[in-house]
Amino acid sequence: MKTHWKKSFDSPYLGSWEVDEKQTERTLTTKEAKGEVTNGLKENSTKNIIYFVEDFKPMIANSGNSKIIKLLSGSAYLEDWKGTKITLFVKEVRAFGETHEALRIREKTKEL
């Protein structure tokens, strides 16, 4: 198995490069969701962080992914997202003038 170049940066958050190439989608269960201060493009900005029951790094949920979790959970409140099953997939998106791979959440959960 080869190592994606982004893995060498040892990010504390789940990234598209960490989804198994052989399994293009992964269904996970949320253990907790909360707003946390992170360092990124905007220093000390608050992001929605999703923690999983399964042994995966936590994921930063952008606005689009947060909206999908809201739909899947039936609630706009982070505390109600616990136990929500979400299906992650990798999609190429245009951002910052370039094309990037990004984690996205399916609007319908795929069963395990």
Secondary structure by P-SEA (a helix, b strand, c coil): ccccccccccccccccccccccccbbbbbbcbbbbbbbbccccccccbbbbbccccccccccaaaaaaaaaaaccccccccccbbbbbbbbbbbcccbbbbbbbbbcccccc
